[in-house]
Amino acid sequence: MPKKFDVIIQGGRVVLPHGVEKVDIGIQDGVITAIAPELDADEAAILYSAHDQLVFPGVVDAHVHFNEPGLAEWEGFETGSAALAAGGITTYIDMPLNGVPPTTTRHGWESKLSAASGKSYVDYALWGGLVKNNEAELRFLAESGAAGFKAFMSEPGGEGEEIFTRTDDKALIRGMSVIASLGGVLALHAESNEMTDALAFARISKGRVGAEDYLASRPPEAEAEAVTRALMYAKETGCRLHFVHISTARSVELITEAKRSGLDVTVETCPHYLVLTEEDVVSKGAAYKCAPPLRSKQEQDLLWETLLSGSIDMIASDHSPCPPSMKDTDNFFQVWGGIAGAQSTLLLMLEEAHLKRDVPLPLLASLLAAGPARRFGLGSCKGEIALGKDADFAIVSLNESYTLTQKEIRYRHPISPYIDHTFSCKIKATFSRGIQIYDDLHGLTNQRRGQFIPSVPSKVAAEEGDVYV
């Protein structure tokens, strides 16, 4: 006789949207179909005991760079998603740059989907990109399910003939007008290119190319200036905005003021801005380089204050790996700027936010899962432990320590600032749509069953063929 449930997760402390409760979760066909104080174990084909463990919503990482197609030697969908699965992340949104071609055209989109097919351990969505002169491509990307569009206000760098480039202000306004008409959201890397270029030139021209010089070339003022300018353009065009990897409280305050004035804008920060500082960059080197750079301990404390006050909407990894050779140079300006840390996001935030600073677990779940799922059109199936949602979970022990070693890193290259860090908690298992894909004893299953999840935007343009200039 068929069982009522494919799986029951039994006896865990479950992080629900409204609180933490000891309940059972019933799963059928990959979807949560029951949440109750006690379900009949005999009605389950598979019973998973989560007693004394935390059942956390599968994390939605809205900001990863897996670099396919074309640059799988940097990372790749298989290795990147394996790291996420081992870290309790069950959905990710892959960024449009660093692939060859980038995801800024129909061809780039189709190439990205083809590269991802059959390789991912967990579910995924894709960002489209806004670059100069690709406004005509944006409708296709939106209608194909892009979670939003990424643009840079400073040069992103990259390799190959087809690279992702900075969007100048006129192109930014044109693109924002199109995105607004499509109901999409624009994600911005906000640093003033003019300011960072000038400050870098001042140092490099004097032969000053160390870590301290790089840090000085990208001050907090460069971020705040770009945020202010982008908010002005959003007011002009009506475009929904999302600011990625914000590193300072001042920028968060500017964005919060814009929200109060009625702008539709969200803000993301990253674990590395909350747990690492510029002193790490100077003392430990290239694995700690990113843009915007790590900030002072004082800036970090202020950033934590904004998070604790509820002013930050989400936390994402900005996982940006590269081959070891690209981190190996004496000229710090030439070091690839990216931190590889996605596998550690959930453990870092449970440790630093919940265990050390008493951030409530439902708030942390909102920052790591529900917030990004809602913002980027995935909320119908992802982000929460709730009836009708996909059965995506991280099972966590808050009572076991765990040391991340090079051997246990799942990235293509074992580079991370968190190597040899001992966490005060441990991922015990990860479930994706009701299937256990990882446990701490046996590692990953061999089921690369991740699916593309198209975004459902808040607004769809009514007519085809509009012309935007």
C-alpha positions as a Markdown table, in Angstrom:
| # | Residue | x | y | z |
|---|---|---|---|---|
| 1 | Met | 0.0 | 0.0 | 0.0 |
| 2 | Pro | 1.4 | 3.4 | -0.9 |
| 3 | Lys | 2.7 | 5.5 | 1.9 |
| 4 | Lys | 1.2 | 8.9 | 2.6 |
| 5 | Phe | 4.7 | 10.5 | 2.7 |
| 6 | Asp | 7.9 | 9.9 | 0.8 |
| 7 | Val | 9.9 | 11.3 | 3.7 |
| 8 | Ile | 9.2 | 12.5 | 7.2 |
| 9 | Ile | 11.7 | 14.7 | 8.9 |
| 10 | Gln | 11.1 | 13.8 | 12.5 |
| 11 | Gly | 11.6 | 15.6 | 15.8 |
| 12 | Gly | 13.7 | 18.6 | 14.7 |
| 13 | Arg | 13.7 | 22.2 | 15.9 |
| 14 | Val | 12.2 | 23.6 | 12.8 |
| 15 | Val | 12.9 | 27.2 | 11.8 |
| 16 | Leu | 9.5 | 28.4 | 10.6 |
| 17 | Pro | 8.7 | 32.0 | 9.4 |
| 18 | His | 7.1 | 32.9 | 12.7 |
| 19 | Gly | 9.4 | 31.0 | 15.1 |
| 20 | Val | 11.2 | 27.8 | 16.0 |
| 21 | Glu | 9.0 | 24.8 | 16.8 |
| 22 | Lys | 9.6 | 21.1 | 17.5 |
| 23 | Val | 7.5 | 19.6 | 14.7 |
| 24 | Asp | 7.6 | 16.9 | 12.1 |
| 25 | Ile | 7.7 | 17.6 | 8.4 |
| 26 | Gly | 5.9 | 15.4 | 5.8 |
| 27 | Ile | 7.2 | 15.4 | 2.2 |
| 28 | Gln | 5.5 | 14.1 | -0.9 |
| 29 | Asp | 6.8 | 14.5 | -4.5 |
| 30 | Gly | 9.5 | 16.9 | -3.3 |
| 31 | Val | 7.0 | 19.3 | -1.6 |
| 32 | Ile | 6.1 | 19.9 | 2.0 |
| 33 | Thr | 2.6 | 18.5 | 2.5 |
| 34 | Ala | 2.4 | 18.4 | 6.3 |
| 35 | Ile | 3.9 | 20.2 | 9.3 |
| 36 | Ala | 2.6 | 18.9 | 12.7 |
| 37 | Pro | 3.8 | 18.2 | 16.2 |
| 38 | Glu | 3.8 | 14.5 | 15.5 |
| 39 | Leu | 3.3 | 12.6 | 12.2 |
| 40 | Asp | 2.8 | 8.8 | 12.1 |
| 41 | Ala | 6.2 | 7.3 | 11.3 |
| 42 | Asp | 4.5 | 4.3 | 9.7 |
| 43 | Glu | 3.1 | 6.6 | 7.0 |
| 44 | Ala | 6.6 | 7.4 | 5.7 |
| 45 | Ala | 8.7 | 5.5 | 3.1 |
| 46 | Ile | 11.8 | 7.1 | 4.6 |
| 47 | Leu | 12.1 | 8.4 | 8.1 |
| 48 | Tyr | 14.9 | 10.9 | 9.0 |
| 49 | Ser | 15.5 | 11.6 | 12.7 |
| 50 | Ala | 16.4 | 15.2 | 13.3 |
| 51 | His | 16.1 | 15.0 | 17.1 |
| 52 | Asp | 18.3 | 17.6 | 18.9 |
| 53 | Gln | 19.1 | 19.2 | 15.6 |
| 54 | Leu | 18.0 | 22.4 | 13.8 |
| 55 | Val | 16.0 | 22.2 | 10.6 |
| 56 | Phe | 16.9 | 25.4 | 8.7 |
| 57 | Pro | 15.3 | 26.4 | 5.4 |
| 58 | Gly | 17.6 | 25.6 | 2.5 |
| 59 | Val | 19.6 | 28.7 | 1.9 |
| 60 | Val | 19.1 | 30.7 | -1.3 |
| 61 | Asp | 22.4 | 32.2 | -2.3 |
| 62 | Ala | 21.5 | 35.1 | -4.7 |
| 63 | His | 25.1 | 35.9 | -5.7 |
| 64 | Val | 27.6 | 33.3 | -7.0 |
| 65 | His | 30.0 | 33.2 | -9.9 |
| 66 | Phe | 30.4 | 29.7 | -11.3 |
| 67 | Asn | 32.0 | 31.0 | -14.5 |
| 68 | Glu | 30.5 | 28.6 | -17.0 |
| 69 | Pro | 30.4 | 28.5 | -20.0 |
| 70 | Gly | 34.0 | 28.9 | -21.0 |
| 71 | Leu | 35.8 | 29.3 | -17.7 |
| 72 | Ala | 35.1 | 26.0 | -15.9 |
| 73 | Glu | 38.8 | 25.9 | -14.9 |
| 74 | Trp | 37.9 | 28.8 | -12.4 |
| 75 | Glu | 34.9 | 27.0 | -11.0 |
| 76 | Gly | 31.9 | 25.3 | -12.6 |
| 77 | Phe | 28.4 | 24.3 | -12.0 |
| 78 | Glu | 29.3 | 20.8 | -10.7 |
| 79 | Thr | 32.0 | 21.8 | -8.2 |
| 80 | Gly | 30.3 | 25.1 | -7.2 |
| 81 | Ser | 27.0 | 23.4 | -6.5 |
| 82 | Ala | 28.7 | 20.6 | -4.7 |
| 83 | Ala | 30.2 | 23.1 | -2.3 |
| 84 | Leu | 26.8 | 24.7 | -1.8 |
| 85 | Ala | 25.1 | 21.3 | -1.1 |
| 86 | Ala | 27.8 | 20.6 | 1.5 |
| 87 | Gly | 27.1 | 24.0 | 3.1 |
| 88 | Gly | 23.3 | 23.7 | 3.4 |
| 89 | Ile | 22.6 | 25.9 | 0.3 |
| 90 | Thr | 19.8 | 24.5 | -1.9 |
| 91 | Thr | 19.2 | 27.2 | -4.4 |
| 92 | Tyr | 21.6 | 29.7 | -6.1 |
| 93 | Ile | 21.4 | 32.5 | -8.6 |
| 94 | Asp | 24.4 | 32.5 | -10.9 |
| 95 | Met | 25.9 | 35.9 | -12.1 |
| 96 | Pro | 26.2 | 36.8 | -15.7 |
| 97 | Leu | 29.9 | 37.8 | -15.9 |
| 98 | Asn | 33.1 | 35.7 | -16.2 |
| 99 | Gly | 31.3 | 33.3 | -18.5 |
| 100 | Val | 32.4 | 33.2 | -22.2 |
| 101 | Pro | 30.0 | 34.4 | -23.5 |
| 102 | Pro | 28.5 | 36.5 | -20.7 |
| 103 | Thr | 24.8 | 36.2 | -20.1 |
| 104 | Thr | 23.9 | 39.5 | -21.8 |
| 105 | Thr | 22.3 | 38.1 | -25.0 |
| 106 | Arg | 20.0 | 35.3 | -26.2 |
| 107 | His | 23.2 | 33.3 | -27.2 |
| 108 | Gly | 24.8 | 33.9 | -23.8 |
| 109 | Trp | 21.6 | 32.8 | -22.0 |
| 110 | Glu | 21.2 | 29.6 | -24.0 |
| 111 | Ser | 24.9 | 28.8 | -23.6 |
| 112 | Lys | 24.6 | 29.2 | -19.8 |
| 113 | Leu | 21.6 | 27.0 | -19.6 |
| 114 | Ser | 23.3 | 24.4 | -21.7 |
| 115 | Ala | 26.4 | 24.5 | -19.5 |
| 116 | Ala | 24.4 | 24.0 | -16.3 |
| 117 | Ser | 22.1 | 21.2 | -17.5 |
| 118 | Gly | 22.7 | 18.0 | -15.6 |
| 119 | Lys | 25.6 | 19.3 | -13.7 |
| 120 | Ser | 24.1 | 21.0 | -10.6 |
| 121 | Tyr | 23.5 | 19.3 | -7.3 |
| 122 | Val | 20.9 | 21.9 | -6.3 |
| 123 | Asp | 18.4 | 24.1 | -8.0 |
| 124 | Tyr | 19.4 | 27.4 | -9.6 |
| 125 | Ala | 18.2 | 30.5 | -11.3 |
| 126 | Leu | 20.2 | 32.9 | -13.5 |
| 127 | Trp | 20.9 | 36.6 | -13.6 |
| 128 | Gly | 20.9 | 38.4 | -16.9 |
| 129 | Gly | 23.4 | 41.3 | -17.5 |
| 130 | Leu | 23.0 | 44.9 | -18.4 |
| 131 | Val | 25.9 | 46.3 | -20.4 |
| 132 | Lys | 26.3 | 49.1 | -22.9 |
| 133 | Asn | 24.1 | 48.6 | -26.0 |
| 134 | Asn | 22.3 | 45.4 | -25.0 |
| 135 | Glu | 18.9 | 47.0 | -24.1 |
| 136 | Ala | 17.3 | 45.2 | -27.0 |
| 137 | Glu | 18.2 | 41.8 | -25.4 |
| 138 | Leu | 16.6 | 42.5 | -22.0 |
| 139 | Arg | 13.1 | 41.5 | -22.9 |
| 140 | Phe | 14.2 | 38.1 | -24.1 |
| 141 | Leu | 16.2 | 37.5 | -20.9 |
| 142 | Ala | 13.3 | 38.6 | -18.7 |
| 143 | Glu | 10.8 | 36.4 | -20.5 |
| 144 | Ser | 13.2 | 33.5 | -20.3 |
| 145 | Gly | 13.1 | 33.7 | -16.5 |
| 146 | Ala | 16.1 | 35.8 | -15.5 |
| 147 | Ala | 16.0 | 36.6 | -11.8 |
| 148 | Gly | 17.1 | 40.2 | -12.6 |
| 149 | Phe | 19.9 | 42.1 | -14.3 |
| 150 | Lys | 23.4 | 42.8 | -13.0 |
| 151 | Ala | 25.4 | 45.9 | -13.9 |
| 152 | Phe | 28.7 | 47.4 | -12.8 |
| 153 | Met | 29.3 | 51.0 | -12.0 |
| 154 | Ser | 33.1 | 50.2 | -12.0 |
| 155 | Glu | 35.1 | 48.0 | -14.3 |
| 156 | Pro | 34.6 | 44.4 | -13.3 |
| 157 | Gly | 37.7 | 43.0 | -15.1 |
| 158 | Gly | 37.8 | 39.6 | -16.8 |
| 159 | Glu | 39.4 | 37.5 | -19.5 |
| 160 | Gly | 38.8 | 36.6 | -23.1 |
| 161 | Glu | 37.3 | 38.5 | -26.1 |
| 162 | Glu | 33.8 | 38.6 | -24.7 |
| 163 | Ile | 34.0 | 40.2 | -21.3 |
| 164 | Phe | 31.4 | 41.9 | -19.1 |
| 165 | Thr | 32.0 | 45.7 | -19.1 |
| 166 | Arg | 31.0 | 48.6 | -16.9 |
| 167 | Thr | 27.8 | 50.4 | -17.8 |
| 168 | Asp | 28.3 | 54.2 | -18.1 |
| 169 | Asp | 25.6 | 56.5 | -16.7 |
| 170 | Lys | 23.7 | 57.1 | -19.9 |
| 171 | Ala | 23.5 | 53.4 | -20.7 |
| 172 | Leu | 22.5 | 52.7 | -17.1 |
| 173 | Ile | 19.6 | 55.1 | -17.3 |
| 174 | Arg | 18.5 | 53.6 | -20.7 |
| 175 | Gly | 18.7 | 50.1 | -19.3 |
| 176 | Met | 16.9 | 51.0 | -16.1 |
| 177 | Ser | 14.0 | 52.4 | -18.1 |
| 178 | Val | 13.7 | 49.1 | -20.0 |
| 179 | Ile | 14.0 | 47.0 | -16.8 |
| 180 | Ala | 11.4 | 49.1 | -15.1 |
| 181 | Ser | 9.0 | 48.5 | -18.0 |
| 182 | Leu | 9.6 | 44.8 | -17.7 |
| 183 | Gly | 9.0 | 44.7 | -14.0 |
| 184 | Gly | 12.5 | 43.5 | -13.4 |
| 185 | Val | 15.1 | 44.4 | -10.8 |
| 186 | Leu | 18.6 | 45.7 | -11.4 |
| 187 | Ala | 21.4 | 44.5 | -9.2 |
| 188 | Leu | 24.3 | 47.0 | -9.0 |
| 189 | His | 27.9 | 46.8 | -8.1 |
| 190 | Ala | 28.1 | 50.3 | -6.7 |
| 191 | Glu | 31.6 | 51.8 | -6.6 |
| 192 | Ser | 32.6 | 55.1 | -8.4 |
| 193 | Asn | 34.8 | 54.1 | -11.3 |
| 194 | Glu | 36.2 | 57.6 | -11.6 |
| 195 | Met | 37.2 | 57.7 | -7.9 |
| 196 | Thr | 38.7 | 54.2 | -7.7 |
| 197 | Asp | 40.6 | 54.7 | -11.0 |
| 198 | Ala | 42.1 | 58.0 | -9.9 |
| 199 | Leu | 43.1 | 56.7 | -6.5 |
| 200 | Ala | 44.6 | 53.6 | -8.0 |
| 201 | Phe | 46.5 | 55.7 | -10.5 |
| 202 | Ala | 47.9 | 57.9 | -7.8 |
| 203 | Arg | 49.4 | 54.8 | -6.0 |
| 204 | Ile | 50.5 | 52.8 | -9.0 |
| 205 | Ser | 52.3 | 55.7 | -10.6 |
| 206 | Lys | 54.5 | 55.9 | -7.5 |
| 207 | Gly | 55.2 | 52.2 | -7.6 |
| 208 | Arg | 52.9 | 51.6 | -4.5 |
| 209 | Val | 51.1 | 48.3 | -5.3 |
| 210 | Gly | 50.8 | 46.6 | -2.0 |
| 211 | Ala | 47.6 | 45.5 | -0.1 |
| 212 | Glu | 47.4 | 48.7 | 1.8 |
| 213 | Asp | 47.5 | 50.7 | -1.5 |
| 214 | Tyr | 44.7 | 48.6 | -3.0 |
| 215 | Leu | 42.6 | 49.2 | 0.1 |
| 216 | Ala | 43.2 | 52.9 | 0.0 |
| 217 | Ser | 42.2 | 53.1 | -3.7 |
| 218 | Arg | 38.6 | 51.8 | -2.9 |
| 219 | Pro | 37.4 | 53.8 | 0.1 |
| 220 | Pro | 33.9 | 53.8 | 1.6 |
| 221 | Glu | 33.3 | 57.1 | -0.1 |
| 222 | Ala | 33.5 | 55.4 | -3.5 |
| 223 | Glu | 30.7 | 53.0 | -2.5 |
| 224 | Ala | 28.5 | 55.8 | -1.0 |
| 225 | Glu | 28.9 | 58.1 | -4.0 |
| 226 | Ala | 27.8 | 55.3 | -6.4 |
| 227 | Val | 24.9 | 54.3 | -4.2 |
| 228 | Thr | 23.7 | 57.9 | -4.1 |
| 229 | Arg | 23.9 | 58.3 | -7.9 |
| 230 | Ala | 22.1 | 55.0 | -8.6 |
| 231 | Leu | 19.3 | 55.9 | -6.2 |
| 232 | Met | 18.8 | 59.2 | -8.1 |
| 233 | Tyr | 18.6 | 57.3 | -11.4 |
| 234 | Ala | 16.1 | 54.8 | -9.9 |
| 235 | Lys | 13.9 | 57.7 | -8.8 |
| 236 | Glu | 14.1 | 59.1 | -12.3 |
| 237 | Thr | 13.3 | 55.8 | -14.1 |
| 238 | Gly | 11.1 | 53.9 | -11.6 |
| 239 | Cys | 13.5 | 50.9 | -11.8 |
| 240 | Arg | 13.6 | 48.5 | -8.9 |
| 241 | Leu | 17.1 | 48.3 | -7.5 |
| 242 | His | 19.1 | 45.7 | -5.5 |
| 243 | Phe | 22.6 | 46.7 | -4.2 |
| 244 | Val | 24.9 | 43.7 | -4.0 |
| 245 | His | 27.8 | 43.2 | -1.5 |
| 246 | Ile | 27.3 | 46.5 | 0.4 |
| 247 | Ser | 30.3 | 46.9 | 2.8 |
| 248 | Thr | 29.5 | 50.0 | 4.9 |
| 249 | Ala | 26.8 | 51.2 | 7.3 |
| 250 | Arg | 26.7 | 54.6 | 5.5 |
| 251 | Ser | 25.6 | 52.9 | 2.2 |
| 252 | Val | 23.0 | 50.9 | 4.1 |
| 253 | Glu | 21.7 | 54.2 | 5.7 |
| 254 | Leu | 21.4 | 55.8 | 2.2 |
| 255 | Ile | 19.4 | 52.9 | 0.9 |
| 256 | Thr | 17.2 | 52.8 | 4.0 |
| 257 | Glu | 16.4 | 56.5 | 3.6 |
| 258 | Ala | 15.5 | 55.8 | -0.1 |
| 259 | Lys | 13.1 | 53.0 | 1.1 |
| 260 | Arg | 11.4 | 55.5 | 3.4 |
| 261 | Ser | 10.9 | 57.9 | 0.5 |
| 262 | Gly | 9.1 | 55.1 | -1.5 |
| 263 | Leu | 11.8 | 53.6 | -3.7 |
| 264 | Asp | 11.7 | 49.9 | -4.3 |
| 265 | Val | 15.2 | 49.0 | -3.3 |
| 266 | Thr | 16.9 | 46.2 | -1.4 |
| 267 | Val | 20.4 | 45.7 | 0.0 |
| 268 | Glu | 22.7 | 42.7 | 0.4 |
| 269 | Thr | 25.8 | 42.2 | 2.4 |
| 270 | Cys | 28.2 | 39.2 | 2.5 |
| 271 | Pro | 29.6 | 37.1 | 5.3 |
| 272 | His | 33.2 | 38.3 | 4.6 |
| 273 | Tyr | 32.2 | 41.9 | 5.5 |
| 274 | Leu | 30.8 | 40.7 | 8.7 |
| 275 | Val | 33.6 | 38.4 | 9.9 |
| 276 | Leu | 36.8 | 39.6 | 8.2 |
| 277 | Thr | 38.6 | 43.0 | 8.2 |
| 278 | Glu | 41.1 | 44.9 | 6.2 |
| 279 | Glu | 43.8 | 43.7 | 8.7 |
| 280 | Asp | 43.2 | 40.2 | 7.3 |
| 281 | Val | 44.0 | 41.5 | 3.8 |
| 282 | Val | 47.2 | 43.1 | 4.9 |
| 283 | Ser | 48.4 | 40.2 | 7.1 |
| 284 | Lys | 47.1 | 37.2 | 5.2 |
| 285 | Gly | 47.1 | 38.2 | 1.5 |
| 286 | Ala | 45.4 | 37.5 | -1.8 |
| 287 | Ala | 42.7 | 35.1 | -0.7 |
| 288 | Tyr | 41.2 | 38.0 | 1.2 |
| 289 | Lys | 41.0 | 40.5 | -1.7 |
| 290 | Cys | 37.6 | 41.5 | -3.0 |
| 291 | Ala | 35.8 | 44.6 | -4.3 |
| 292 | Pro | 34.5 | 46.5 | -2.5 |
| 293 | Pro | 37.4 | 45.6 | -0.1 |
| 294 | Leu | 37.2 | 44.4 | 3.4 |
| 295 | Arg | 36.8 | 47.3 | 5.8 |
| 296 | Ser | 38.1 | 48.3 | 9.2 |
| 297 | Lys | 36.9 | 46.7 | 12.5 |
| 298 | Gln | 35.0 | 50.0 | 13.2 |
| 299 | Glu | 33.2 | 49.9 | 9.9 |
| 300 | Gln | 32.4 | 46.2 | 10.5 |
| 301 | Asp | 30.8 | 47.0 | 13.9 |
| 302 | Leu | 28.6 | 49.6 | 12.3 |
| 303 | Leu | 27.6 | 47.2 | 9.6 |
| 304 | Trp | 26.5 | 44.7 | 12.3 |
| 305 | Glu | 24.4 | 47.4 | 13.9 |
| 306 | Thr | 22.5 | 47.9 | 10.6 |
| 307 | Leu | 21.9 | 44.2 | 10.3 |
| 308 | Leu | 20.7 | 43.9 | 13.9 |
| 309 | Ser | 18.4 | 46.9 | 13.3 |
| 310 | Gly | 16.7 | 45.1 | 10.4 |
| 311 | Ser | 18.1 | 47.4 | 7.7 |
| 312 | Ile | 19.7 | 44.7 | 5.6 |
| 313 | Asp | 17.5 | 42.6 | 3.4 |
| 314 | Met | 19.7 | 39.6 | 2.7 |
| 315 | Ile | 23.1 | 37.9 | 3.0 |
| 316 | Ala | 24.8 | 36.3 | 0.0 |
| 317 | Ser | 28.2 | 34.8 | -0.5 |
| 318 | Asp | 29.5 | 36.6 | -3.6 |
| 319 | His | 31.5 | 33.4 | -4.2 |
| 320 | Ser | 34.1 | 34.6 | -6.8 |
| 321 | Pro | 36.8 | 31.9 | -7.3 |
| 322 | Cys | 39.7 | 31.8 | -9.7 |
| 323 | Pro | 42.7 | 29.6 | -10.4 |
| 324 | Pro | 45.6 | 29.9 | -7.9 |
| 325 | Ser | 47.9 | 31.6 | -10.4 |
| 326 | Met | 45.5 | 34.6 | -10.5 |
| 327 | Lys | 46.1 | 35.1 | -6.8 |
| 328 | Asp | 49.9 | 34.8 | -7.1 |
| 329 | Thr | 51.5 | 38.2 | -7.9 |
| 330 | Asp | 53.4 | 40.9 | -5.9 |
| 331 | Asn | 51.2 | 43.6 | -7.5 |
| 332 | Phe | 48.0 | 43.6 | -5.4 |
| 333 | Phe | 46.1 | 45.6 | -8.0 |
| 334 | Gln | 46.6 | 42.7 | -10.4 |
| 335 | Val | 45.4 | 40.0 | -8.0 |
| 336 | Trp | 42.0 | 38.6 | -8.9 |
| 337 | Gly | 39.5 | 40.2 | -6.6 |
| 338 | Gly | 37.1 | 37.6 | -5.3 |
| 339 | Ile | 36.6 | 35.6 | -2.1 |
| 340 | Ala | 35.7 | 31.9 | -2.3 |
| 341 | Gly | 33.4 | 31.2 | 0.6 |
| 342 | Ala | 30.0 | 29.9 | -0.4 |
| 343 | Gln | 30.4 | 26.6 | 1.3 |
| 344 | Ser | 30.8 | 28.3 | 4.7 |
| 345 | Thr | 27.9 | 30.9 | 4.5 |
| 346 | Leu | 25.4 | 29.2 | 6.7 |
| 347 | Leu | 27.8 | 28.0 | 9.4 |
| 348 | Leu | 29.4 | 31.5 | 9.5 |
| 349 | Met | 26.1 | 33.2 | 10.0 |
| 350 | Leu | 24.8 | 30.7 | 12.5 |
| 351 | Glu | 28.0 | 31.2 | 14.5 |
| 352 | Glu | 28.4 | 34.9 | 14.2 |
| 353 | Ala | 24.8 | 36.1 | 14.1 |
| 354 | His | 22.8 | 33.6 | 16.1 |
| 355 | Leu | 25.2 | 32.1 | 18.6 |
| 356 | Lys | 27.4 | 35.1 | 19.3 |
| 357 | Arg | 24.9 | 38.0 | 18.8 |
| 358 | Asp | 21.5 | 36.4 | 19.5 |
| 359 | Val | 20.0 | 37.2 | 16.1 |
| 360 | Pro | 16.7 | 35.3 | 16.1 |
| 361 | Leu | 16.7 | 32.2 | 13.8 |
| 362 | Pro | 13.6 | 33.3 | 11.9 |
| 363 | Leu | 15.3 | 36.7 | 11.1 |
| 364 | Leu | 18.5 | 34.8 | 10.0 |
| 365 | Ala | 16.3 | 32.5 | 7.8 |
| 366 | Ser | 14.8 | 35.6 | 6.2 |
| 367 | Leu | 18.2 | 37.0 | 5.5 |
| 368 | Leu | 19.6 | 33.8 | 4.0 |
| 369 | Ala | 16.5 | 32.3 | 2.3 |
| 370 | Ala | 13.1 | 33.9 | 2.3 |
| 371 | Gly | 14.4 | 37.4 | 1.5 |
| 372 | Pro | 16.3 | 36.6 | -1.6 |
| 373 | Ala | 13.6 | 34.1 | -2.8 |
| 374 | Arg | 10.9 | 36.7 | -2.5 |
| 375 | Arg | 12.9 | 39.5 | -4.1 |
| 376 | Phe | 14.0 | 37.6 | -7.1 |
| 377 | Gly | 10.8 | 35.8 | -8.1 |
| 378 | Leu | 11.4 | 32.4 | -6.5 |
| 379 | Gly | 9.1 | 32.8 | -3.5 |
| 380 | Ser | 6.4 | 30.5 | -4.8 |
| 381 | Cys | 8.6 | 27.4 | -4.2 |
| 382 | Lys | 11.7 | 28.5 | -2.3 |
| 383 | Gly | 12.9 | 30.2 | 0.8 |
| 384 | Glu | 10.6 | 29.0 | 3.7 |
| 385 | Ile | 9.6 | 25.8 | 5.5 |
| 386 | Ala | 5.9 | 26.1 | 4.7 |
| 387 | Leu | 3.1 | 24.0 | 3.2 |
| 388 | Gly | 3.4 | 23.8 | -0.6 |
| 389 | Lys | 7.1 | 24.9 | -0.7 |
| 390 | Asp | 9.9 | 22.7 | -2.0 |
| 391 | Ala | 11.3 | 20.4 | 0.7 |
| 392 | Asp | 14.7 | 22.1 | 0.9 |
| 393 | Phe | 16.5 | 21.9 | 4.3 |
| 394 | Ala | 19.8 | 22.1 | 6.0 |
| 395 | Ile | 20.0 | 19.9 | 9.1 |
| 396 | Val | 22.4 | 21.5 | 11.5 |
| 397 | Ser | 23.8 | 20.5 | 14.9 |
| 398 | Leu | 24.5 | 23.6 | 17.1 |
| 399 | Asn | 26.3 | 21.4 | 19.6 |
| 400 | Glu | 29.1 | 20.0 | 17.4 |
| 401 | Ser | 32.2 | 21.8 | 16.2 |
| 402 | Tyr | 33.6 | 21.5 | 12.7 |
| 403 | Thr | 36.9 | 22.4 | 11.2 |
| 404 | Leu | 37.0 | 23.2 | 7.5 |
| 405 | Thr | 40.1 | 21.6 | 5.9 |
| 406 | Gln | 41.4 | 21.8 | 2.3 |
| 407 | Lys | 40.4 | 18.2 | 1.8 |
| 408 | Glu | 36.7 | 19.0 | 2.6 |
| 409 | Ile | 36.5 | 22.0 | 0.4 |
| 410 | Arg | 34.3 | 21.2 | -2.6 |
| 411 | Tyr | 35.4 | 24.1 | -4.9 |
| 412 | Arg | 37.5 | 23.4 | -7.9 |
| 413 | His | 40.5 | 25.1 | -6.2 |
| 414 | Pro | 41.0 | 24.7 | -2.4 |
| 415 | Ile | 41.3 | 28.5 | -1.8 |
| 416 | Ser | 39.3 | 30.1 | 0.9 |
| 417 | Pro | 39.9 | 32.5 | 3.8 |
| 418 | Tyr | 38.0 | 30.0 | 6.0 |
| 419 | Ile | 40.3 | 27.1 | 5.7 |
| 420 | Asp | 41.3 | 25.7 | 9.1 |
| 421 | His | 38.5 | 27.8 | 10.8 |
| 422 | Thr | 36.7 | 25.8 | 13.5 |
| 423 | Phe | 33.0 | 26.5 | 13.5 |
| 424 | Ser | 30.9 | 26.0 | 16.6 |
| 425 | Cys | 28.2 | 24.2 | 14.6 |
| 426 | Lys | 28.0 | 21.6 | 11.8 |
| 427 | Ile | 25.9 | 20.7 | 8.7 |
| 428 | Lys | 24.6 | 17.2 | 9.3 |
| 429 | Ala | 22.5 | 16.8 | 6.1 |
| 430 | Thr | 21.1 | 18.7 | 3.2 |
| 431 | Phe | 17.8 | 18.0 | 1.4 |
| 432 | Ser | 16.9 | 19.2 | -2.0 |
| 433 | Arg | 13.2 | 18.8 | -3.0 |
| 434 | Gly | 12.9 | 16.0 | -0.4 |
| 435 | Ile | 16.0 | 14.0 | -1.5 |
| 436 | Gln | 18.9 | 13.9 | 0.8 |
| 437 | Ile | 21.9 | 15.0 | -1.2 |
| 438 | Tyr | 24.5 | 15.3 | 1.5 |
| 439 | Asp | 25.4 | 14.0 | 5.0 |
| 440 | Asp | 28.4 | 14.6 | 7.2 |
| 441 | Leu | 29.4 | 10.9 | 7.3 |
| 442 | His | 29.1 | 10.0 | 3.6 |
| 443 | Gly | 29.4 | 13.3 | 1.9 |
| 444 | Leu | 27.6 | 14.0 | -1.3 |
| 445 | Thr | 25.3 | 11.6 | -3.2 |
| 446 | Asn | 25.9 | 11.3 | -6.9 |
| 447 | Gln | 22.6 | 12.8 | -7.8 |
| 448 | Arg | 23.1 | 16.0 | -9.7 |
| 449 | Arg | 19.4 | 16.7 | -10.0 |
| 450 | Gly | 19.3 | 20.5 | -9.7 |
| 451 | Gln | 16.8 | 22.2 | -11.9 |
| 452 | Phe | 16.6 | 25.6 | -13.5 |
| 453 | Ile | 13.9 | 27.7 | -11.6 |
| 454 | Pro | 12.6 | 30.6 | -13.8 |
| 455 | Ser | 11.9 | 33.8 | -11.9 |
| 456 | Val | 8.4 | 35.2 | -11.9 |
| 457 | Pro | 8.7 | 39.0 | -11.9 |
| 458 | Ser | 6.3 | 41.2 | -10.1 |
| 459 | Lys | 5.3 | 42.9 | -13.4 |
| 460 | Val | 5.3 | 41.6 | -17.0 |
| 461 | Ala | 5.3 | 44.1 | -19.9 |
| 462 | Ala | 1.9 | 44.0 | -21.6 |
| 463 | Glu | 3.0 | 44.3 | -25.2 |
| 464 | Glu | 5.7 | 42.8 | -27.4 |
| 465 | Gly | 8.0 | 44.8 | -29.6 |
| 466 | Asp | 8.3 | 48.1 | -27.6 |
| 467 | Val | 11.2 | 50.2 | -28.6 |
| 468 | Tyr | 13.3 | 51.7 | -25.8 |
| 469 | Val | 15.8 | 54.5 | -26.4 |
